[in-house]
């Protein structure tokens, strides 16, 4: 199936989950990643059960924050 | 890595920070790497969902819009900026702890004095390195 990740269309195996995609991309700090699929934000605790589908558009957004 | 910022963008950042008082203000910077210099071509003035004088975070929905705009414009995400309403222009312990991107430039604008002060940093594995900032 084809998934668009960060604007680039790539081929992945059927059944891939958001957690699987994060692992495939070797994200170093997955605990600080927010994921959107087709412009909907995925709840952090549901990455492993969220199965991606052909044509999905996925974005990884890295937490940015701080304080004084 | 040196960072080049337009005077107009510096002024816009400072105005954004002042308009957000007493809270911290924040945003993103994007541009290109040219001859070893990070050239800021566009700044994104974003809201601070924390609505706090001591904390900020970038709203993911606004971040998503900004990232897509950068991509469309052929710009590279360079980092972020935030204000310190009453403390100096240097990364706080929390800024350092939450700096997860070793490639990002972290710009901190202090409003503690009469004139705004902006400094740029890279933060890698908890180590802060101030970068040369040119405002042109």
N, CA and C atoms of all chains as a GROMACS GRO file, in nm:
protein
  612
    1UNK      N    1   0.084  -0.119   0.000
    1UNK     CA    2   0.000   0.000   0.000
    1UNK      C    3   0.088   0.124   0.000
    2UNK      N    4   0.031   0.233  -0.048
    2UNK     CA    5   0.108   0.357  -0.056
    2UNK      C    6   0.061   0.453   0.054
    3UNK      N    7   0.160   0.507   0.125
    3UNK     CA    8   0.131   0.604   0.232
    3UNK      C    9   0.218   0.727   0.206
    4UNK      N   10   0.159   0.842   0.224
    4UNK     CA   11   0.237   0.965   0.212
    4UNK      C   12   0.283   1.007   0.350
    5UNK      N   13   0.414   1.003   0.368
    5UNK     CA   14   0.473   1.041   0.497
    5UNK      C   15   0.559   1.165   0.476
    6UNK      N   16   0.529   1.268   0.551
    6UNK     CA   17   0.601   1.394   0.541
    6UNK      C   18   0.609   1.442   0.395
    7UNK      N   19   0.499   1.425   0.326
    7UNK     CA   20   0.491   1.475   0.188
    7UNK      C   21   0.545   1.382   0.083
    8UNK      N   22   0.603   1.270   0.124
    8UNK     CA   23   0.660   1.176   0.026
    8UNK      C   24   0.582   1.046   0.025
    9UNK      N   25   0.543   1.005  -0.094
    9UNK     CA   26   0.466   0.881  -0.107
    9UNK      C   27   0.562   0.762  -0.105
   10UNK      N   28   0.531   0.664  -0.019
   10UNK     CA   29   0.618   0.547  -0.008
   10UNK      C   30   0.532   0.421  -0.001
   11UNK      N   31   0.595   0.309  -0.032
   11UNK     CA   32   0.526   0.181  -0.032
   11UNK      C   33   0.552   0.110   0.101
   12UNK      N   34   0.446   0.061   0.163
   12UNK     CA   35   0.458  -0.013   0.288
   12UNK      C   36   0.373  -0.138   0.282
   13UNK      N   37   0.400  -0.230   0.376
   13UNK     CA   38   0.322  -0.354   0.379
   13UNK      C   39   0.186  -0.329   0.441
   14UNK      N   40   0.089  -0.404   0.394
   14UNK     CA   41  -0.047  -0.394   0.450
   14UNK      C   42  -0.043  -0.426   0.600
   15UNK      N   43  -0.131  -0.363   0.674
   15UNK     CA   44  -0.141  -0.392   0.817
   15UNK      C   45  -0.048  -0.310   0.904
   16UNK      N   46   0.031  -0.224   0.842
   16UNK     CA   47   0.126  -0.143   0.920
   16UNK      C   48   0.049  -0.050   1.014
   17UNK      N   49   0.096  -0.045   1.138
   17UNK     CA   50   0.034   0.046   1.236
   17UNK      C   51   0.118   0.174   1.248
   18UNK      N   52   0.060   0.271   1.316
   18UNK     CA   53   0.135   0.395   1.341
   18UNK      C   54   0.262   0.363   1.420
   19UNK      N   55   0.248   0.276   1.521
   19UNK     CA   56   0.367   0.238   1.600
   19UNK      C   57   0.472   0.170   1.511
   20UNK      N   58   0.425   0.088   1.418
   20UNK     CA   59   0.516   0.020   1.327
   20UNK      C   60   0.588   0.119   1.236
   21UNK      N   61   0.514   0.219   1.191
   21UNK     CA   62   0.574   0.320   1.104
   21UNK      C   63   0.679   0.401   1.181
   22UNK      N   64   0.648   0.433   1.306
   22UNK     CA   65   0.744   0.506   1.389
   22UNK      C   66   0.872   0.424   1.405
   23UNK      N   67   0.854   0.292   1.425
   23UNK     CA   68   0.971   0.205   1.440
   23UNK      C   69   1.050   0.196   1.310
   24UNK      N   70   0.977   0.183   1.198
   24UNK     CA   71   1.045   0.176   1.067
   24UNK      C   72   1.127   0.301   1.039
   25UNK      N   73   1.073   0.414   1.082
   25UNK     CA   74   1.142   0.541   1.055
   25UNK      C   75   1.253   0.569   1.157
   26UNK      N   76   1.267   0.477   1.252
   26UNK     CA   77   1.372   0.489   1.354
   26UNK      C   78   1.367   0.624   1.425
   27UNK      N   79   1.247   0.662   1.463
   27UNK     CA   80   1.229   0.786   1.538
   27UNK      C   81   1.298   0.772   1.673
   28UNK      N   82   1.388   0.864   1.703
   28UNK     CA   83   1.470   0.850   1.824
   28UNK      C   84   1.392   0.879   1.952
   29UNK      N   85   1.298   0.970   1.945
   29UNK     CA   86   1.223   1.006   2.067
   29UNK      C   87   1.073   0.995   2.039
   30UNK      N   88   1.024   0.870   2.022
   30UNK     CA   89   0.883   0.854   1.986
   30UNK      C   90   0.786   0.908   2.090
   31UNK      N   91   0.832   0.918   2.214
   31UNK     CA   92   0.744   0.970   2.319
   31UNK      C   93   0.712   1.118   2.299
   32UNK      N   94   0.790   1.183   2.214
   32UNK     CA   95   0.766   1.326   2.189
   32UNK      C   96   0.710   1.352   2.049
   33UNK      N   97   0.656   1.247   1.989
   33UNK     CA   98   0.601   1.263   1.853
   33UNK      C   99   0.449   1.262   1.858
   34UNK      N  100   0.393   1.361   1.791
   34UNK     CA  101   0.249   1.365   1.768
   34UNK      C  102   0.228   1.320   1.623
   35UNK      N  103   0.128   1.236   1.603
   35UNK     CA  104   0.106   1.183   1.468
   35UNK      C  105  -0.031   1.227   1.417
   36UNK      N  106  -0.033   1.274   1.295
   36UNK     CA  107  -0.162   1.300   1.231
   36UNK      C  108  -0.176   1.206   1.112
   37UNK      N  109  -0.297   1.155   1.098
   37UNK     CA  110  -0.331   1.072   0.981
   37UNK      C  111  -0.451   1.136   0.915
   38UNK      N  112  -0.432   1.176   0.792
   38UNK     CA  113  -0.538   1.244   0.718
   38UNK      C  114  -0.593   1.363   0.798
   39UNK      N  115  -0.498   1.438   0.855
   39UNK     CA  116  -0.528   1.560   0.931
   39UNK      C  117  -0.598   1.536   1.064
   40UNK      N  118  -0.606   1.412   1.108
   40UNK     CA  119  -0.662   1.384   1.240
   40UNK      C  120  -0.549   1.339   1.331
   41UNK      N  121  -0.544   1.398   1.450
   41UNK     CA  122  -0.437   1.361   1.543
   41UNK      C  123  -0.472   1.231   1.615
   42UNK      N  124  -0.372   1.144   1.620
   42UNK     CA  125  -0.390   1.011   1.680
   42UNK      C  126  -0.352   1.019   1.828
   43UNK      N  127  -0.436   0.968   1.913
   43UNK     CA  128  -0.407   0.967   2.056
   43UNK      C  129  -0.280   0.887   2.083
   44UNK      N  130  -0.195   0.940   2.169
   44UNK     CA  131  -0.065   0.878   2.194
   44UNK      C  132  -0.070   0.732   2.234
   45UNK      N  133  -0.170   0.693   2.311
   45UNK     CA  134  -0.175   0.555   2.358
   45UNK      C  135  -0.232   0.457   2.258
   46UNK      N  136  -0.266   0.505   2.140
   46UNK     CA  137  -0.332   0.417   2.042
   46UNK      C  138  -0.249   0.391   1.917
   47UNK      N  139  -0.121   0.427   1.922
   47UNK     CA  140  -0.036   0.410   1.803
   47UNK      C  141  -0.030   0.263   1.759
   48UNK      N  142  -0.022   0.172   1.860
   48UNK     CA  143  -0.004   0.030   1.828
   48UNK      C  144  -0.129  -0.032   1.766
   49UNK      N  145  -0.244   0.028   1.793
   49UNK     CA  146  -0.367  -0.032   1.741
   49UNK      C  147  -0.424   0.045   1.622
   50UNK      N  148  -0.356   0.153   1.584
   50UNK     CA  149  -0.405   0.231   1.470
   50UNK      C  150  -0.342   0.179   1.342
   51UNK      N  151  -0.422   0.110   1.264
   51UNK     CA  152  -0.373   0.048   1.140
   51UNK      C  153  -0.387   0.148   1.026
   52UNK      N  154  -0.279   0.164   0.952
   52UNK     CA  155  -0.280   0.257   0.839
   52UNK      C  156  -0.341   0.190   0.716
   53UNK      N  157  -0.394   0.274   0.629
   53UNK     CA  158  -0.458   0.222   0.509
   53UNK      C  159  -0.398   0.287   0.385
   54UNK      N  160  -0.418   0.218   0.275
   54UNK     CA  161  -0.366   0.269   0.148
   54UNK      C  162  -0.417   0.412   0.123
   55UNK      N  163  -0.327   0.500   0.089
   55UNK     CA  164  -0.365   0.637   0.058
   55UNK      C  165  -0.359   0.732   0.176
   56UNK      N  166  -0.330   0.678   0.296
   56UNK     CA  167  -0.325   0.765   0.413
   56UNK      C  168  -0.211   0.868   0.399
   57UNK      N  169  -0.238   0.984   0.456
   57UNK     CA  170  -0.138   1.091   0.459
   57UNK      C  171  -0.097   1.110   0.605
   58UNK      N  172   0.029   1.082   0.633
   58UNK     CA  173   0.078   1.079   0.771
   58UNK      C  174   0.183   1.188   0.792
   59UNK      N  175   0.174   1.250   0.907
   59UNK     CA  176   0.275   1.349   0.946
   59UNK      C  177   0.322   1.317   1.086
   60UNK      N  178   0.453   1.327   1.107
   60UNK     CA  179   0.510   1.320   1.241
   60UNK      C  180   0.546   1.462   1.284
   61UNK      N  181   0.498   1.500   1.399
   61UNK     CA  182   0.528   1.633   1.450
   61UNK      C  183   0.601   1.618   1.583
   62UNK      N  184   0.715   1.680   1.593
   62UNK     CA  185   0.797   1.666   1.712
   62UNK      C  186   0.764   1.775   1.813
   63UNK      N  187   0.741   1.733   1.936
   63UNK     CA  188   0.704   1.827   2.040
   63UNK      C  189   0.809   1.937   2.053
   64UNK      N  190   0.762   2.058   2.062
   64UNK     CA  191   0.852   2.170   2.090
   64UNK      C  192   0.793   2.250   2.205
   65UNK      N  193   0.874   2.269   2.305
   65UNK     CA  194   0.826   2.345   2.419
   65UNK      C  195   0.941   2.377   2.512
   66UNK      N  196   0.908   2.450   2.616
   66UNK     CA  197   1.010   2.486   2.712
   66UNK      C  198   0.953   2.577   2.817
   67UNK      N  199   1.042   2.644   2.886
   67UNK     CA  200   0.997   2.733   2.992
   67UNK      C  201   1.108   2.826   3.033
   68UNK      N  202   1.076   2.920   3.119
   68UNK     CA  203   1.172   3.024   3.154
   68UNK      C  204   1.293   2.971   3.229
   69UNK      N  205   2.651   2.678   1.390
   69UNK     CA  206   2.615   2.731   1.259
   69UNK      C  207   2.556   2.872   1.275
   70UNK      N  208   2.605   2.964   1.197
   70UNK     CA  209   2.553   3.102   1.204
   70UNK      C  210   2.408   3.106   1.153
   71UNK      N  211   2.336   3.201   1.205
   71UNK     CA  212   2.196   3.218   1.168
   71UNK      C  213   2.176   3.361   1.122
   72UNK      N  214   2.112   3.377   1.006
   72UNK     CA  215   2.084   3.511   0.953
   72UNK      C  216   1.934   3.535   0.955
   73UNK      N  217   1.896   3.647   1.013
   73UNK     CA  218   1.755   3.680   1.030
   73UNK      C  219   1.732   3.822   0.979
   74UNK      N  220   1.624   3.841   0.907
   74UNK     CA  221   1.592   3.975   0.857
   74UNK      C  222   1.546   4.064   0.973
   75UNK      N  223   1.583   4.190   0.965
   75UNK     CA  224   1.540   4.286   1.068
   75UNK      C  225   1.388   4.287   1.081
   76UNK      N  226   1.318   4.280   0.969
   76UNK     CA  227   1.172   4.283   0.973
   76UNK      C  228   1.116   4.163   1.049
   77UNK      N  229   1.183   4.048   1.036
   77UNK     CA  230   1.136   3.929   1.109
   77UNK      C  231   1.169   3.941   1.257
   78UNK      N  232   1.284   4.000   1.286
   78UNK     CA  233   1.316   4.025   1.428
   78UNK      C  234   1.211   4.117   1.489
   79UNK      N  235   1.176   4.222   1.416
   79UNK     CA  236   1.075   4.317   1.467
   79UNK      C  237   0.940   4.248   1.486
   80UNK      N  238   0.906   4.160   1.392
   80UNK     CA  239   0.777   4.089   1.402
   80UNK      C  240   0.778   3.994   1.521
   81UNK      N  241   0.891   3.929   1.544
   81UNK     CA  242   0.904   3.840   1.660
   81UNK      C  243   0.887   3.918   1.789
   82UNK      N  244   0.953   4.033   1.796
   82UNK     CA  245   0.946   4.114   1.918
   82UNK      C  246   0.803   4.164   1.940
   83UNK      N  247   0.737   4.204   1.833
   83UNK     CA  248   0.598   4.252   1.846
   83UNK      C  249   0.507   4.138   1.890
   84UNK      N  250   0.531   4.021   1.835
   84UNK     CA  251   0.453   3.901   1.873
   84UNK      C  252   0.474   3.871   2.020
   85UNK      N  253   0.599   3.880   2.065
   85UNK     CA  254   0.630   3.851   2.205
   85UNK      C  255   0.565   3.954   2.298
   86UNK      N  256   0.570   4.080   2.256
   86UNK     CA  257   0.509   4.186   2.340
   86UNK      C  258   0.358   4.167   2.345
   87UNK      N  259   0.299   4.131   2.234
   87UNK     CA  260   0.152   4.118   2.231
   87UNK      C  261   0.107   3.998   2.315
   88UNK      N  262   0.199   3.905   2.339
   88UNK     CA  263   0.164   3.786   2.419
   88UNK      C  264   0.182   3.805   2.568
   89UNK      N  265   0.242   3.917   2.607
   89UNK     CA  266   0.266   3.939   2.751
   89UNK      C  267   0.137   3.934   2.831
   90UNK      N  268   0.137   3.884   2.951
   90UNK     CA  269   0.255   3.846   3.030
   90UNK      C  270   0.306   3.704   3.000
   91UNK      N  271   0.244   3.639   2.901
   91UNK     CA  272   0.282   3.500   2.872
   91UNK      C  273   0.400   3.491   2.775
   92UNK      N  274   0.457   3.375   2.771
   92UNK     CA  275   0.560   3.349   2.670
   92UNK      C  276   0.492   3.338   2.533
   93UNK      N  277   0.564   3.380   2.432
   93UNK     CA  278   0.516   3.367   2.294
   93UNK      C  279   0.611   3.276   2.219
   94UNK      N  280   0.565   3.221   2.108
   94UNK     CA  281   0.650   3.125   2.038
   94UNK      C  282   0.618   3.122   1.889
   95UNK      N  283   0.702   3.049   1.817
   95UNK     CA  284   0.681   3.034   1.674
   95UNK      C  285   0.788   2.945   1.614
   96UNK      N  286   0.784   2.935   1.483
   96UNK     CA  287   0.880   2.851   1.411
   96UNK      C  288   0.958   2.937   1.312
   97UNK      N  289   1.075   2.888   1.276
   97UNK     CA  290   1.155   2.956   1.174
   97UNK      C  291   1.186   2.857   1.063
   98UNK      N  292   1.190   2.908   0.941
   98UNK     CA  293   1.218   2.822   0.826
   98UNK      C  294   1.301   2.900   0.726
   99UNK      N  295   1.374   2.827   0.644
   99UNK     CA  296   1.456   2.895   0.544
   99UNK      C  297   1.544   2.798   0.469
  100UNK      N  298   1.670   2.835   0.453
  100UNK     CA  299   1.762   2.751   0.377
  100UNK      C  300   1.899   2.754   0.444
  101UNK      N  301   1.976   2.650   0.416
  101UNK     CA  302   2.115   2.648   0.462
  101UNK      C  303   2.199   2.693   0.342
  102UNK      N  304   2.270   2.802   0.358
  102UNK     CA  305   2.353   2.855   0.249
  102UNK      C  306   2.495   2.876   0.299
  103UNK      N  307   2.589   2.806   0.240
  103UNK     CA  308   2.730   2.820   0.277
  103UNK      C  309   2.751   2.811   0.429
  104UNK      N  310   2.685   2.715   0.488
  104UNK     CA  311   2.705   2.693   0.631
  104UNK      C  312   2.630   2.788   0.722
  105UNK      N  313   2.543   2.869   0.663
  105UNK     CA  314   2.462   2.962   0.744
  105UNK      C  315   2.315   2.925   0.730
  106UNK      N  316   2.245   2.925   0.841
  106UNK     CA  317   2.100   2.902   0.838
  106UNK      C  318   2.033   3.037   0.811
  107UNK      N  319   1.980   3.051   0.692
  107UNK     CA  320   1.919   3.177   0.651
  107UNK      C  321   1.768   3.168   0.672
  108UNK      N  322   1.717   3.247   0.763
  108UNK     CA  323   1.573   3.243   0.794
  108UNK      C  324   1.499   3.324   0.688
  109UNK      N  325   1.410   3.258   0.619
  109UNK     CA  326   1.334   3.326   0.514
  109UNK      C  327   1.190   3.351   0.555
  110UNK      N  328   1.143   3.274   0.653
  110UNK     CA  329   1.005   3.295   0.696
  110UNK      C  330   0.992   3.258   0.842
  111UNK      N  331   0.919   3.339   0.914
  111UNK     CA  332   0.888   3.304   1.054
  111UNK      C  333   0.738   3.282   1.066
  112UNK      N  334   0.704   3.195   1.157
  112UNK     CA  335   0.563   3.161   1.182
  112UNK      C  336   0.530   3.201   1.325
  113UNK      N  337   0.445   3.299   1.337
  113UNK     CA  338   0.406   3.349   1.469
  113UNK      C  339   0.288   3.264   1.517
  114UNK      N  340   0.313   3.181   1.615
  114UNK     CA  341   0.211   3.084   1.658
  114UNK      C  342   0.162   3.117   1.798
  115UNK      N  343   0.052   3.053   1.835
  115UNK     CA  344  -0.002   3.076   1.968
  115UNK      C  345   0.069   2.985   2.069
  116UNK      N  346   0.056   3.020   2.195
  116UNK     CA  347   0.113   2.937   2.302
  116UNK      C  348  -0.003   2.875   2.379
  117UNK      N  349  -0.034   2.748   2.351
  117UNK     CA  350  -0.148   2.685   2.420
  117UNK      C  351  -0.132   2.681   2.571
  118UNK      N  352  -0.008   2.690   2.619
  118UNK     CA  353   0.014   2.686   2.764
  118UNK      C  354  -0.037   2.814   2.831
  119UNK      N  355  -0.043   2.922   2.754
  119UNK     CA  356  -0.090   3.050   2.810
  119UNK      C  357  -0.026   3.078   2.945
  120UNK      N  358   0.106   3.075   2.945
  120UNK     CA  359   0.180   3.084   3.070
  120UNK      C  360   0.298   3.180   3.056
  121UNK      N  361   0.330   3.254   3.162
  121UNK     CA  362   0.451   3.337   3.159
  121UNK      C  363   0.579   3.256   3.180
  122UNK      N  364   0.561   3.126   3.210
  122UNK     CA  365   0.677   3.042   3.242
  122UNK      C  366   0.696   2.923   3.148
  123UNK      N  367   0.598   2.897   3.063
  123UNK     CA  368   0.608   2.780   2.975
  123UNK      C  369   0.553   2.812   2.837
  124UNK      N  370   0.600   2.735   2.739
  124UNK     CA  371   0.538   2.742   2.607
  124UNK      C  372   0.541   2.604   2.545
  125UNK      N  373   0.453   2.585   2.450
  125UNK     CA  374   0.460   2.469   2.362
  125UNK      C  375   0.401   2.510   2.228
  126UNK      N  376   0.445   2.441   2.125
  126UNK     CA  377   0.393   2.470   1.991
  126UNK      C  378   0.268   2.384   1.972
  127UNK      N  379   0.160   2.448   1.933
  127UNK     CA  380   0.035   2.377   1.909
  127UNK      C  381   0.051   2.285   1.787
  128UNK      N  382   0.026   2.154   1.803
  128UNK     CA  383   0.050   2.061   1.691
  128UNK      C  384  -0.028   2.096   1.564
  129UNK      N  385  -0.150   2.145   1.580
  129UNK     CA  386  -0.229   2.178   1.461
  129UNK      C  387  -0.166   2.295   1.386
  130UNK      N  388  -0.118   2.394   1.460
  130UNK     CA  389  -0.051   2.508   1.395
  130UNK      C  390   0.083   2.463   1.337
  131UNK      N  391   0.148   2.374   1.408
  131UNK     CA  392   0.276   2.320   1.360
  131UNK      C  393   0.257   2.248   1.227
  132UNK      N  394   0.149   2.170   1.220
  132UNK     CA  395   0.120   2.095   1.097
  132UNK      C  396   0.099   2.191   0.979
  133UNK      N  397   0.022   2.296   1.002
  133UNK     CA  398  -0.002   2.395   0.896
  133UNK      C  399   0.129   2.460   0.853
  134UNK      N  400   0.212   2.494   0.952
  134UNK     CA  401   0.338   2.560   0.921
  134UNK      C  402   0.432   2.468   0.842
  135UNK      N  403   0.438   2.342   0.887
  135UNK     CA  404   0.527   2.246   0.818
  135UNK      C  405   0.485   2.227   0.673
  136UNK      N  406   0.355   2.222   0.651
  136UNK     CA  407   0.307   2.204   0.513
  136UNK      C  408   0.335   2.328   0.429
  137UNK      N  409   0.324   2.444   0.493
  137UNK     CA  410   0.355   2.568   0.421
  137UNK      C  411   0.503   2.571   0.384
  138UNK      N  412   0.588   2.529   0.477
  138UNK     CA  413   0.732   2.524   0.449
  138UNK      C  414   0.760   2.433   0.330
  139UNK      N  415   0.696   2.317   0.334
  139UNK     CA  416   0.719   2.217   0.229
  139UNK      C  417   0.677   2.274   0.092
  140UNK      N  418   0.562   2.338   0.092
  140UNK     CA  419   0.509   2.396  -0.032
  140UNK      C  420   0.602   2.504  -0.086
  141UNK      N  421   0.661   2.580   0.005
  141UNK     CA  422   0.748   2.691  -0.034
  141UNK      C  423   0.893   2.647  -0.056
  142UNK      N  424   0.920   2.519  -0.034
  142UNK     CA  425   1.056   2.469  -0.052
  142UNK      C  426   1.151   2.515   0.057
  143UNK      N  427   1.097   2.541   0.174
  143UNK     CA  428   1.180   2.586   0.285
  143UNK      C  429   1.212   2.471   0.380
  144UNK      N  430   1.324   2.483   0.446
  144UNK     CA  431   1.366   2.382   0.544
  144UNK      C  432   1.327   2.430   0.684
  145UNK      N  433   1.268   2.341   0.764
  145UNK     CA  434   1.244   2.379   0.904
  145UNK      C  435   1.378   2.403   0.973
  146UNK      N  436   1.395   2.519   1.033
  146UNK     CA  437   1.524   2.550   1.095
  146UNK      C  438   1.519   2.544   1.247
  147UNK      N  439   1.401   2.560   1.305
  147UNK     CA  440   1.392   2.556   1.451
  147UNK      C  441   1.274   2.636   1.500
  148UNK      N  442   1.289   2.684   1.622
  148UNK     CA  443   1.179   2.761   1.679
  148UNK      C  444   1.231   2.880   1.758
  149UNK      N  445   1.139   2.964   1.798
  149UNK     CA  446   1.174   3.075   1.886
  149UNK      C  447   1.068   3.084   1.996
  150UNK      N  448   1.110   3.138   2.109
  150UNK     CA  449   1.012   3.170   2.212
  150UNK      C  450   1.064   3.285   2.294
  151UNK      N  451   0.974   3.346   2.369
  151UNK     CA  452   1.012   3.462   2.447
  151UNK      C  453   1.028   3.426   2.594
  152UNK      N  454   1.112   3.503   2.658
  152UNK     CA  455   1.125   3.501   2.804
  152UNK      C  456   1.081   3.639   2.851
  153UNK      N  457   0.959   3.649   2.903
  153UNK     CA  458   0.908   3.781   2.940
  153UNK      C  459   0.992   3.855   3.044
  154UNK      N  460   1.051   3.781   3.136
  154UNK     CA  461   1.121   3.851   3.245
  154UNK      C  462   1.255   3.789   3.282
  155UNK      N  463   1.304   3.701   3.198
  155UNK     CA  464   1.433   3.637   3.225
  155UNK      C  465   1.524   3.654   3.103
  156UNK      N  466   1.653   3.630   3.121
  156UNK     CA  467   1.747   3.655   3.012
  156UNK      C  468   1.729   3.565   2.890
  157UNK      N  469   1.795   3.605   2.784
  157UNK     CA  470   1.791   3.532   2.657
  157UNK      C  471   1.891   3.418   2.660
  158UNK      N  472   1.856   3.317   2.733
  158UNK     CA  473   1.939   3.195   2.738
  158UNK      C  474   1.848   3.079   2.774
  159UNK      N  475   1.884   2.958   2.730
  159UNK     CA  476   1.796   2.844   2.756
  159UNK      C  477   1.784   2.814   2.905
  160UNK      N  478   1.662   2.795   2.950
  160UNK     CA  479   1.639   2.756   3.089
  160UNK      C  480   1.662   2.605   3.100
  161UNK      N  481   1.658   2.556   3.223
  161UNK     CA  482   1.674   2.411   3.243
  161UNK      C  483   1.565   2.335   3.169
  162UNK      N  484   1.444   2.391   3.168
  162UNK     CA  485   1.335   2.322   3.098
  162UNK      C  486   1.355   2.329   2.946
  163UNK      N  487   1.403   2.443   2.898
  163UNK     CA  488   1.432   2.455   2.754
  163UNK      C  489   1.532   2.346   2.712
  164UNK      N  490   1.632   2.327   2.794
  164UNK     CA  491   1.737   2.229   2.761
  164UNK      C  492   1.681   2.087   2.767
  165UNK      N  493   1.603   2.062   2.870
  165UNK     CA  494   1.547   1.927   2.888
  165UNK      C  495   1.454   1.889   2.773
  166UNK      N  496   1.385   1.988   2.718
  166UNK     CA  497   1.286   1.959   2.613
  166UNK      C  498   1.339   1.984   2.472
  167UNK      N  499   1.467   2.009   2.461
  167UNK     CA  500   1.527   2.031   2.328
  167UNK      C  501   1.568   1.896   2.270
  168UNK      N  502   1.483   1.841   2.185
  168UNK     CA  503   1.506   1.705   2.136
  168UNK      C  504   1.568   1.699   1.998
  169UNK      N  505   1.577   1.813   1.931
  169UNK     CA  506   1.624   1.811   1.793
  169UNK      C  507   1.765   1.873   1.786
  170UNK      N  508   1.866   1.789   1.766
  170UNK     CA  509   2.003   1.842   1.765
  170UNK      C  510   2.032   1.935   1.647
  171UNK      N  511   1.948   1.927   1.543
  171UNK     CA  512   1.972   2.014   1.426
  171UNK      C  513   1.901   2.148   1.440
  172UNK      N  514   1.809   2.158   1.533
  172UNK     CA  515   1.727   2.278   1.542
  172UNK      C  516   1.805   2.396   1.600
  173UNK      N  517   1.766   2.512   1.552
  173UNK     CA  518   1.817   2.637   1.613
  173UNK      C  519   1.709   2.685   1.709
  174UNK      N  520   1.751   2.718   1.829
  174UNK     CA  521   1.657   2.764   1.931
  174UNK      C  522   1.684   2.912   1.955
  175UNK      N  523   1.589   2.994   1.915
  175UNK     CA  524   1.603   3.138   1.933
  175UNK      C  525   1.521   3.180   2.056
  176UNK      N  526   1.585   3.257   2.142
  176UNK     CA  527   1.518   3.301   2.265
  176UNK      C  528   1.522   3.453   2.272
  177UNK      N  529   1.405   3.510   2.283
  177UNK     CA  530   1.391   3.655   2.284
  177UNK      C  531   1.355   3.700   2.426
  178UNK      N  532   1.443   3.776   2.485
  178UNK     CA  533   1.415   3.826   2.620
  178UNK      C  534   1.353   3.964   2.614
  179UNK      N  535   1.249   3.980   2.695
  179UNK     CA  536   1.186   4.112   2.710
  179UNK      C  537   1.214   4.167   2.849
  180UNK      N  538   1.317   4.114   2.914
  180UNK     CA  539   1.345   4.155   3.052
  180UNK      C  540   1.396   4.298   3.060
  181UNK      N  541   1.464   4.345   2.956
  181UNK     CA  542   1.518   4.481   2.959
  181UNK      C  543   1.432   4.576   2.876
  182UNK      N  544   1.484   4.696   2.856
  182UNK     CA  545   1.409   4.794   2.776
  182UNK      C  546   1.396   4.751   2.632
  183UNK      N  547   1.506   4.701   2.577
  183UNK     CA  548   1.505   4.656   2.437
  183UNK      C  549   1.504   4.504   2.433
  184UNK      N  550   1.434   4.447   2.336
  184UNK     CA  551   1.435   4.300   2.326
  184UNK      C  552   1.573   4.248   2.289
  185UNK      N  553   1.609   4.135   2.347
  185UNK     CA  554   1.739   4.073   2.318
  185UNK      C  555   1.715   3.934   2.264
  186UNK      N  556   1.772   3.906   2.148
  186UNK     CA  557   1.754   3.776   2.085
  186UNK      C  558   1.888   3.705   2.072
  187UNK      N  559   1.891   3.581   2.117
  187UNK     CA  560   2.010   3.499   2.098
  187UNK      C  561   1.969   3.365   2.038
  188UNK      N  562   2.064   3.301   1.973
  188UNK     CA  563   2.038   3.174   1.907
  188UNK      C  564   2.128   3.066   1.964
  189UNK      N  565   2.071   2.947   1.976
  189UNK     CA  566   2.145   2.836   2.037
  189UNK      C  567   2.121   2.706   1.961
  190UNK      N  568   2.217   2.617   1.975
  190UNK     CA  569   2.194   2.476   1.942
  190UNK      C  570   2.207   2.401   2.075
  191UNK      N  571   2.125   2.298   2.090
  191UNK     CA  572   2.126   2.222   2.214
  191UNK      C  573   2.134   2.074   2.177
  192UNK      N  574   2.247   2.013   2.210
  192UNK     CA  575   2.269   1.872   2.174
  192UNK      C  576   2.302   1.794   2.300
  193UNK      N  577   2.218   1.695   2.328
  193UNK     CA  578   2.238   1.611   2.447
  193UNK      C  579   2.259   1.695   2.573
  194UNK      N  580   2.180   1.799   2.586
  194UNK     CA  581   2.186   1.880   2.707
  194UNK      C  582   2.296   1.986   2.708
  195UNK      N  583   2.376   1.988   2.603
  195UNK     CA  584   2.484   2.088   2.597
  195UNK      C  585   2.441   2.204   2.508
  196UNK      N  586   2.453   2.323   2.562
  196UNK     CA  587   2.408   2.443   2.491
  196UNK      C  588   2.527   2.510   2.423
  197UNK      N  589   2.509   2.545   2.297
  197UNK     CA  590   2.614   2.620   2.226
  197UNK      C  591   2.549   2.742   2.161
  198UNK      N  592   2.592   2.860   2.204
  198UNK     CA  593   2.537   2.981   2.142
  198UNK      C  594   2.591   2.995   2.000
  199UNK      N  595   2.505   3.037   1.910
  199UNK     CA  596   2.540   3.050   1.769
  199UNK      C  597   2.546   3.197   1.730
  200UNK      N  598   2.627   3.224   1.630
  200UNK     CA  599   2.635   3.361   1.579
  200UNK      C  600   2.502   3.397   1.514
  201UNK      N  601   2.444   3.508   1.555
  201UNK     CA  602   2.316   3.552   1.499
  201UNK      C  603   2.338   3.686   1.429
  202UNK      N  604   2.311   3.688   1.299
  202UNK     CA  605   2.321   3.813   1.222
  202UNK      C  606   2.181   3.863   1.195
  203UNK      N  607   2.155   3.988   1.229
  203UNK     CA  608   2.026   4.048   1.195
  203UNK      C  609   2.054   4.153   1.089
  204UNK      N  610   1.996   4.130   0.971
  204UNK     CA  611   2.035   4.213   0.855
  204UNK      C  612   1.915   4.289   0.797
   0.00000   0.00000   0.00000
